[in-house]
């Protein structure tokens, strides 16, 4: 127990050090006094919304997690939250691969990730098109989504149609065969549950980021919010080590800056968002409902 506690303390120290170091590194780049000036003006009551929305999104993720991996509710909560745990040195996907339950065959965690983007990508595509026509989104932000989402969907569709002709590309064929096999396990009810759960998850995430903006009285259009979030968060924190500590801070800060926020306030918004999404799994851990492996 002493060794476990010592390891946990070292990891906590490592996560905090990483986030703080990157924050102050970017703060000096953006202008440390400008950052501190905006920090003093923060309306801290909005942190309750940021935390609440993060908690909502985490619990919402349990729904598709339970559905895909065919788990009981306690196991679904334990493993779903564990994948977001910031003290897990490897990624959440690595955790899932190590601890997955079986349903005839081992279920790939990438199948769950697929459902994340089935919901998010079309929303971002609409935001990018709308922002390009009616807003002032930089083309370098909007065009990758406008081009990439339809193109990816076309390639994905062709892979399914030409499934039998993919023998020259064994890895692609194996991935397509696997996904088709997994889809056969999902009836209409499960698909609705998956879509509803993922929609609730992304809604909580976006509300959390919106709340972080309100901390500093920042108004951002809905399409700019979506584009900034998706651009700064292309790789889910379940795919990153240490819950994405530090990495999301940098990517989200610059994404917000690219849609029009001054870098000092963009950095503070990203910090508030990341700190809150690192705190929630810690709270659940200390509730002793979950035992992280």
N, C-alpha and C positions, 0 to 999 in steps of 0.2 A: 504493500500500500504506500509506503514511504517513497519507493522508487517511482510508482505511478504518479503520486502527487508531485514529485520533483519534476518528472517529465512534463506533466501538465502545466506546472508553473513556468518551466522554460519555454514551452510553446506559447503560453499566454504572453510572456515577455517578448518572444520573437514576433508575434503578430502585432502587438502594440508598437514595438520598435519599428517594424516595417512600415506601418501606416503613418506613424509620427514622422519618421525620417523622410518618406516620400512627400508627405504634406508640407513639411517645412522647406524641403528642396524646391517644390513647385511654388510655395509662398514667396520665397526669396526671388524666384524667377519672375513672378507676377508683381512683386512689390510688397514686401512684408507689412509695411505700414498701411497700405491700402487694404490688405486682407484683414488686419487687426481692426481697422476702422469699421469695416462692414460687420465683423464679428461682434463688436460692441452693440451694434444696432439690431442684432437678431432678436426676434420675438419668440422666446423659448417655448411658449405654450404649444406651438405647432409641432414640437418634437413628439407630443403625445399622438398626434395624427400619424406622423412618420412611423413611430413604433407600432401603433395599432394596425396600420395598413400592412406593415411587414409581417406582423403576427398572422394577419388574415391570409396573406399570400402563402406563407409557410404551411398553414393548416389546409389551405385549398389544394396545395400540391399533394397532400396525402391522398386525395380522392383518385386522381389518375394513377398514382403510385400503387395504391391498393388494387385498382382495377387491372393494371397491366401485369403485375406480379402475382395476382391472385392470393393476397395475404389477408390474414385477419386484421382487424383494425389496430390492435396494439402493435403488431409487427410492422404494419404499414407506417404508423406514426414513428416508431423507433428508427426504422431504416431510412425513411424519407428525411427526417430531421438530421440524422447522422450524416447524410450526404452533403448537407449544408454546413456541417459543423466546422468552424474555423480552425480548430486545433487538430483536425485531421490533415496530416502532412501531405498525403496524396489527394487526388481529386475525388469529388463525390462519385464520379463514374468508376474510379478504381475501387471505392468502397462498395458500390453496387455489384461490380463484377466479383468481388470477394465474398459477398454475403447473400447473393441472390437465392431465392427459393426456386425450385424446379417445377415445371408444368409440362411434363413429358420430355422437354428439352430445356437447356439453359436459356433463359430469356436475356437477350442483349439489352443493356441499359440504353444503347443508342436508339432502340425502338421507342422508348419513352421520350427521349430527346426529340425524335421526329415529330411527335405530337405537340411538343412545345412550339415548333416553328410552323406547323400546320395552322395554328391559331394566330401567331404573331406576324408571320410574314405577309399575309394578305392585308392586315391592318396597316402595316408600315408601307406597303405598296400604295394603298389608297392615300395615306398621308403624304407620301412623296409626290404623287401625281397632283394632289390638291395644292400642296405647298409650292410646287413648281409653277402652277398656273396662276394661283391667286395670292400666293405668299412671296416671300423673298428668300427662299431656301437656296443656299449655294448649290450649284449644279453638282459639285464634287460630292455632296452629301446625298442629294436626291437621286441622281442618275444611277449610281450603283444598285439602288433598290428597285428603281423602275426597270432597269435592264436585267438585273440578277434574279429577281423573284420569278418573272415569267420564264426566263431562260432555264432556270433550275427546274421549274415545273415541267417544261417541255422535255428536258433530258430525262427527268424522272419518269414521265409518261412513256417516252420512247423505250426506256429500259424495260418497263413492264410489257409493252406491246411486243418488243423484240426479245423477250426473255429467252426463248429457245435458241436464238441466234447469237447468244453472248458467250459461246464456248471459247472464243479467242480471248476473252477477258474473264478468266475464272473468278477473280476476286469480285468483280462487279456482278457476275452471275450469282455468286454465292450470297452476296448482300441482298440482291433482288429476290432470290428464292426465299431467303430468310424472312424478309419483310412481308412477302406474300403469304408465307406460312403463318406469320404472326397475325396478319389481318384476318385470316380464316378463323382464328380463335376468338375474334371480336364480333359479337352480334350487334344488332342495331342499338340495343339498350346500352351496351358497353361503349360504343362509339359516342353516343350522346353524353354519357357520364365523362368520358375522356375529354371531349370538347368543352363541356361545362366546367370541369375542374381546371383545365388549363386556362380557360377564359377568366375564371375567378382569380387564378394565380397571377396572370399578367395584369388584371385590373388592380389587384392589391399593390403590385410593384409600381404601377404608374401613379396611383394615388399617393403612394409613399414618396415618390420623387416630386410630385406636385406639392405635397406638404413641405418637403425640404425647400422648395422654391418660395413658399409662403413665409418661411422663417426669415427671409430677407426681403419680403414684399416684392418679389419678382413675378411679373406677369409674362406668361409664355403661351403662345397659341397651341391648340391641341395637336396640330400636325408637327410643329417644331418639337413639342414635348415627346411625341412618339418617335420621331426621327433621332432626336438626341439620345433617348433611352436605348433604342435599338442599335444605334451606331456605337454607343459606348458600352454596349452589353451584348455584342454579337456572339461572344462566347459566354455561355451561361456560367455562373459561378460554380455550378456542380462540375464543370469541366476543368476547373482551375484548382491548384493546390492552395491549402489554407483558406478555403472559402473565397478565393479571389482577393484576399487582403492586399491592398495596395494597388493591384492591377486595375481593378474596377475604379478605384479612386482616380487614377491617371486618365484612363480611357473616357470615363464619364465626364470628368472636368473639361477635357478638350472637346468632347462632343457638344457639351453645353456652350462652350466658348464659340464653337463653329456655327451654332445656330443664333448667335447674337449676344450672349451674355459676356460681360467683362470677365476676364480670367480670374481675378481675385474672388468675385462672388460665385463663379462657376466652381471654383475649388472648394469653397465653403459648403455649397449645396451638395457636391459630390461627397464631401467628408461626412456631413450629417446623414446622408443616405447610407453610406457604407458602414458607418459605426452602428447605426440602428439594425442593419441586416446582419451584422456580426454578433450583435447582442442577443437577439431572440433565441438562437440555438443554445447559447450559454444559459439563458433563463430556464429553458426546457430541461437542459442537462441537470441543473441544480435542483429542479423539482423532483429529481430522482425517478421520473417516469421512464427515462431512457438510460440505457447503459451502453455507452459508445464503445465499440470494439477498438 
